[in-house]
Amino acid sequence: MSLGSQIAWDDTVLPFQLDRSDIRGRVARLDGVLEQVLSQHDYPPEIEALVAEAALLTAMIGQTIKLRWKLSLQVRGDGPVRLIATDYYAPEAEGAPARIRAYASFDADRLQPGADPFGQIGKGYFAVLIDQGRDMVPYQGITPIAGGSLSACAETYFAQSEQLPTRFALAFGRSRLAGQGERWRAGGVMLQMMPEASPHAAGEGGTGDAGLLQADDILDGDEAESWTRANTLLDTVEEMELIGPSVEATQLLVRLFHEERPRVFDPQRVQFGCTCSEDRVRQSLSIYSAKDIAHMTTEEGIVTADCQFCGAHYELDPATLGFEAGKDGDDD
C-alpha cells in the first residue's frame, strides 16, 4: 500500500451498500482529526478511550443521517465520568469536509486508573440530538446506559428509538508508524438494515438489558437471515484491519463482504472543527443582567470564557455584555 493511498483514507467515512441484502454501512478511519480532538486536553487514558470511541461513533452516525447542520451525541452518567459530548457538523458545501469536536467532563478524584472506562460512567443515558438549523424543531432520542460499551449503547438507541437493526465494530488506540511518533488512530465498520416492516409490536419489551430492544427483536424471515449472515462476516474482522493503515477501506469491504456484493459511494472527509467565537460567547451571555455579569467579572475587571471543545480563551469587557449593555442606568 502506498503512502498516498494511506493518507487518502485517513479521516474519511466511506458509505457502502451490500447489494445482496437491504443493508447499508459505513467504514470510518480517524487519524489526524482524533489526534486534534484529544490534544486539546490532558485526559487520563480512560477518558481518552471513551472520547475516541464517541468521536468515531459520531463520525459514522453523522454521515448516515441527512443533516443540514449538526448532530450531537451526549453521554451522561453518575459515575466518575460525568459527561461526554460530541458534535458533527455537516459539510457546508459540496465536497467540503464535515467537522467534528468532542470533550469530556469527569471527576478526577473518583476516577479509577486502569479500570474499565465504560464502567466508570455509571448509570445514566446515551442521547442523540439532531439540530437542522433555524426554524426547525430539534430532535432528541435517549436510551439508558447499557450493554458494556458506547457502541452497544448506540446499537440500542437505533433499535429502541428508530427500530433499525444496527451493528458497530470499532477499534481505537495509540499506534506508531515507521519513522513517526505515536498518535491516536481509530477505525470501524457500521452496518444498518432498513427493514420494510418491523414485526415488533409497539409497547412490547425487548430481549436486551432492562427489556430494551435488540436487532433480533425487530427482524424475522429473510431479513433476519441476511442480518445474521452479514454480522457473522463482520465478526471475522481484526483490530488492525479496522485501524489500518495497511488495509484500505475498499479492500476491507472486499475481504469481509465480497459474497454480499458491496458497492461503495463517495467518501466523506472529516476534520476537527469548532464553532466557538467571541460573538457566540456574547450571545450566550445576552440573557444575563448587569448584576449577573458583575458576579462573573474578575478582579482584573474582565469576564473570561473558555471553550470546552477547543480550549479557546476569551476576555471580554463586562460593560458590553448582557441585555443591559449600553444602558446608562439613569432612566427614572
PAFIBA-370576 format. One line per 3 residues: their letters; for each residue x negated, y, z of C-alpha. Coordinates in Angstrom, 2 decimals. Layout:
a	X:Y:Z ~ ...
This chain:
msl	0.00:0.00:0.00 ~ -1.42:3.39:-0.93 ~ -1.73:6.36:1.42
gsq	0.61:8.28:-0.87 ~ 3.43:5.77:-0.56 ~ 2.87:5.60:3.19
iaw	3.32:9.35:3.51 ~ 6.31:9.27:1.18 ~ 8.25:7.06:3.60
ddt	7.26:8.80:6.83 ~ 10.04:10.97:8.31 ~ 12.74:9.70:5.98
vlp	16.11:7.96:6.18 ~ 16.89:5.65:3.25 ~ 20.57:4.80:2.68
fql	21.38:1.41:1.17 ~ 24.26:-0.91:0.44 ~ 24.47:-4.70:0.40
drs	26.47:-5.40:-2.73 ~ 27.30:-8.97:-1.73 ~ 29.38:-7.65:1.16
dir	31.02:-4.42:2.27 ~ 28.05:-3.41:4.39 ~ 26.17:-0.14:4.25
grv	22.99:0.71:6.09 ~ 20.03:2.97:6.74 ~ 16.30:2.40:7.06
arl	14.59:5.14:9.05 ~ 10.92:5.95:9.65 ~ 9.91:8.74:12.01
dgv	6.31:9.79:12.36 ~ 5.41:13.48:12.47 ~ 8.90:14.56:13.49
leq	8.85:12.27:16.53 ~ 5.37:13.41:17.48 ~ 6.56:17.03:17.36
vls	9.68:16.28:19.40 ~ 7.65:14.63:22.17 ~ 4.71:17.03:22.09
qhd	6.97:19.87:23.25 ~ 6.99:18.35:26.76 ~ 4.72:16.36:29.04
ypp	7.14:13.48:29.58 ~ 6.31:10.32:31.56 ~ 6.15:7.16:29.36
eie	9.62:6.01:30.46 ~ 11.18:9.29:29.35 ~ 9.20:9.34:26.10
alv	10.59:5.90:25.22 ~ 14.20:6.99:25.79 ~ 13.76:10.22:23.83
aea	12.11:8.31:20.97 ~ 15.00:5.83:20.81 ~ 17.59:8.62:20.97
all	15.86:10.61:18.22 ~ 15.73:7.57:15.95 ~ 19.41:6.82:16.54
tam	20.25:10.46:15.85 ~ 18.44:10.42:12.52 ~ 20.29:7.29:11.39
igq	23.75:8.22:12.66 ~ 23.48:11.81:11.47 ~ 22.63:10.73:7.94
tik	25.56:8.30:7.93 ~ 28.17:10.96:8.65 ~ 29.09:13.60:6.07
lrw	28.09:16.67:8.04 ~ 28.26:20.33:7.18 ~ 26.43:21.39:10.32
kls	25.48:19.40:13.42 ~ 25.72:16.00:15.11 ~ 24.62:15.64:18.72
lqv	24.02:12.66:20.99 ~ 24.23:13.11:24.75 ~ 23.36:10.53:27.37
rgd	24.25:11.47:30.95 ~ 23.59:9.32:33.99 ~ 23.49:9.39:37.78
gpv	20.03:7.82:37.95 ~ 16.60:9.47:37.72 ~ 17.29:10.16:34.03
rli	19.99:12.82:34.15 ~ 20.30:13.86:30.52 ~ 19.00:13.03:27.05
atd	20.22:15.43:24.37 ~ 19.52:15.34:20.64 ~ 20.73:17.37:17.67
yya	20.76:16.53:13.96 ~ 21.26:19.49:11.63 ~ 22.46:18.63:8.14
pea	20.40:19.86:5.15 ~ 21.20:23.46:4.31 ~ 20.82:22.85:0.57
ega	20.45:20.01:-1.94 ~ 17.02:18.43:-1.50 ~ 16.31:20.22:1.78
par	15.31:18.22:4.87 ~ 17.58:17.52:7.80 ~ 16.32:18.80:11.14
ira	16.11:17.01:14.49 ~ 15.39:18.20:18.02 ~ 15.60:16.44:21.40
yas	14.86:16.84:25.08 ~ 15.39:15.09:28.41 ~ 16.15:16.20:31.95
fda	15.07:13.89:34.78 ~ 14.29:13.75:38.49 ~ 10.56:13.04:38.64
drl	10.70:12.16:42.35 ~ 13.22:9.37:41.73 ~ 11.67:8.02:38.53
qpg	10.20:4.52:38.90 ~ 6.96:4.22:36.87 ~ 6.79:1.02:34.86
adp	10.45:0.13:35.39 ~ 12.89:-0.42:32.52 ~ 13.59:3.05:31.05
fgq	17.23:2.33:30.23 ~ 17.93:1.05:33.73 ~ 16.91:4.43:35.14
igk	19.86:6.18:33.51 ~ 22.25:4.53:35.96 ~ 25.98:4.89:35.50
gyf	27.19:7.47:33.05 ~ 28.24:7.89:29.45 ~ 26.98:7.97:25.87
avl	28.61:10.68:23.76 ~ 28.65:11.57:20.06 ~ 29.60:15.16:19.26
idq	30.22:16.44:15.73 ~ 30.38:20.17:15.05 ~ 31.39:21.04:11.48
grd	30.90:24.76:11.98 ~ 33.00:27.85:12.50 ~ 36.80:27.48:12.44
mvp	36.51:23.68:12.65 ~ 37.62:21.65:15.68 ~ 34.63:19.80:17.20
yqg	34.86:16.03:17.63 ~ 33.69:14.17:20.72 ~ 33.59:10.41:21.30
itp	32.48:8.91:24.61 ~ 31.65:5.38:25.75 ~ 30.26:4.19:29.10
iag	26.57:3.38:29.53 ~ 26.38:-0.38:28.97 ~ 24.56:-3.09:27.07
gsl	20.94:-2.66:28.10 ~ 19.73:-0.05:25.59 ~ 20.72:3.20:23.91
sac	21.12:1.33:20.61 ~ 23.58:-1.05:22.32 ~ 25.49:1.99:23.61
aet	25.65:3.33:20.04 ~ 26.92:-0.03:18.78 ~ 29.62:0.00:21.47
yfa	30.57:3.58:20.58 ~ 31.20:2.67:16.92 ~ 33.16:-0.45:17.86
qse	35.19:1.26:20.58 ~ 35.79:4.72:19.10 ~ 35.65:4.06:15.35
qlp	36.31:0.30:15.14 ~ 33.27:0.00:12.85 ~ 31.03:-3.03:13.46
trf	27.52:-1.59:13.73 ~ 24.08:-3.04:14.46 ~ 20.72:-1.39:15.12
ala	17.28:-2.98:15.07 ~ 14.75:-0.44:16.36 ~ 11.06:-0.27:17.22
fgr	9.07:2.66:18.58 ~ 5.83:3.36:20.39 ~ 2.34:4.76:20.09
srl	0.11:3.43:17.34 ~ -3.23:4.26:15.79 ~ -4.09:4.14:12.09
agq	-7.66:3.66:10.92 ~ -9.58:6.91:11.23 ~ -6.73:8.71:13.01
ger	-5.74:9.46:16.57 ~ -2.97:7.76:18.49 ~ 0.51:9.07:17.75
wra	4.15:8.12:18.02 ~ 5.89:6.12:15.32 ~ 9.41:4.75:15.16
ggv	11.42:2.77:12.66 ~ 14.71:0.98:12.44 ~ 17.49:-0.56:10.39
mlq	21.17:0.25:10.82 ~ 23.95:-1.99:9.47 ~ 27.59:-0.96:9.41
mmp	30.55:-2.82:7.93 ~ 33.52:-0.92:6.64 ~ 36.46:-3.29:7.29
eas	39.56:-2.98:5.13 ~ 41.79:-3.61:8.13 ~ 40.85:-4.39:11.71
pha	42.54:-7.48:13.24 ~ 42.14:-5.95:16.69 ~ 45.40:-4.79:18.23
age	45.37:-1.34:19.81 ~ 45.34:-1.45:23.58 ~ 43.72:-4.87:23.87
ggt	40.47:-5.29:25.75 ~ 37.25:-6.40:24.07 ~ 34.64:-9.01:24.92
gda	31.87:-6.55:25.80 ~ 30.88:-5.19:29.21 ~ 33.89:-3.88:31.16
gll	36.20:-5.01:28.35 ~ 34.62:-2.80:25.68 ~ 34.99:-3.75:22.03
qad	32.25:-5.53:20.09 ~ 31.87:-6.35:16.40 ~ 33.30:-9.86:16.88
dil	36.49:-8.34:18.26 ~ 37.04:-6.33:15.09 ~ 36.21:-8.78:12.28
dgd	37.61:-12.06:11.05 ~ 37.63:-14.18:7.89 ~ 35.24:-13.30:5.06
eae	34.21:-10.05:6.71 ~ 33.13:-11.87:9.86 ~ 31.15:-14.36:7.76
swt	29.39:-11.59:5.83 ~ 28.62:-9.68:9.01 ~ 27.16:-12.75:10.70
ran	25.03:-13.54:7.66 ~ 23.59:-10.01:7.45 ~ 22.87:-9.93:11.18
tll	21.14:-13.31:11.04 ~ 18.84:-11.93:8.36 ~ 18.19:-8.77:10.37
dtv	17.26:-10.92:13.38 ~ 14.16:-12.05:11.45 ~ 12.67:-8.55:11.22
eem	9.38:-7.98:13.03 ~ 8.47:-4.88:15.02 ~ 5.57:-3.95:12.75
eli	7.83:-4.22:9.71 ~ 10.14:-1.63:11.25 ~ 7.47:0.80:12.34
gps	5.28:0.42:9.26 ~ 3.34:1.89:7.62 ~ 2.15:-1.29:5.89
vea	5.66:-2.12:4.62 ~ 7.60:0.38:2.52 ~ 11.27:0.86:3.29
tql	12.31:-0.63:-0.05 ~ 10.01:-3.62:0.46 ~ 11.55:-4.21:3.87
lvr	15.04:-4.32:2.40 ~ 13.98:-6.86:-0.22 ~ 12.25:-9.01:2.41
lfh	15.30:-9.03:4.65 ~ 18.29:-8.89:2.33 ~ 17.28:-9.96:-1.18
eer	20.10:-12.54:-1.24 ~ 22.59:-9.80:-0.28 ~ 21.65:-7.69:-3.36
prv	20.51:-4.47:-1.65 ~ 20.98:-1.22:-3.55 ~ 19.27:1.99:-2.39
fdp	20.28:5.63:-2.72 ~ 18.35:8.88:-2.47 ~ 16.28:9.13:0.72
qrv	16.83:11.99:3.13 ~ 13.78:13.76:4.56 ~ 13.85:14.81:8.21
qfg	11.70:17.24:10.15 ~ 11.52:18.79:13.59 ~ 13.62:21.93:13.75
ctc	15.04:24.17:16.47 ~ 17.74:26.80:16.01 ~ 16.91:28.87:19.07
sed	16.34:32.62:18.60 ~ 16.48:35.85:20.58 ~ 19.86:36.63:19.04
rvr	21.24:33.28:20.26 ~ 19.92:33.94:23.76 ~ 21.56:37.35:23.76
qsl	24.82:35.83:22.56 ~ 24.76:33.21:25.33 ~ 24.26:35.99:27.92
siy	27.00:38.20:26.48 ~ 29.63:36.65:28.78 ~ 27.91:37.96:31.94
sak	28.48:41.22:33.79 ~ 25.77:43.72:34.68 ~ 25.84:42.34:38.25
dia	25.27:38.81:36.95 ~ 22.42:40.00:34.75 ~ 20.85:41.74:37.75
hmt	20.72:38.40:39.59 ~ 18.85:36.92:36.60 ~ 16.32:39.76:36.46
tee	12.80:39.01:37.71 ~ 10.68:41.22:39.99 ~ 8.96:42.41:36.82
giv	12.26:43.84:35.60 ~ 12.90:41.38:32.75 ~ 15.22:38.46:32.02
tad	13.45:35.36:30.81 ~ 14.76:32.33:28.93 ~ 13.04:29.15:27.76
cqf	14.31:26.78:25.07 ~ 14.54:23.27:26.46 ~ 14.08:21.78:22.99
cga	11.03:23.61:21.59 ~ 9.63:25.49:24.58 ~ 10.04:28.96:23.05
hye	9.85:31.71:25.71 ~ 11.93:34.87:25.54 ~ 11.58:38.06:27.62
ldp	14.49:40.50:27.41 ~ 15.39:43.93:28.74 ~ 18.31:43.44:31.19
atl	19.81:46.80:30.17 ~ 20.52:45.33:26.73 ~ 22.24:42.16:27.98
gfe	25.77:41.19:28.98 ~ 29.15:42.56:27.98 ~ 28.49:45.81:29.83
agk	25.26:46.57:27.98 ~ 25.06:50.15:26.81 ~ 27.70:51.48:29.22
dgd	26.55:54.40:31.35 ~ 28.65:53.32:34.35 ~ 30.01:56.89:34.85
dd	33.51:56.28:33.49 ~ 36.25:57.06:36.02
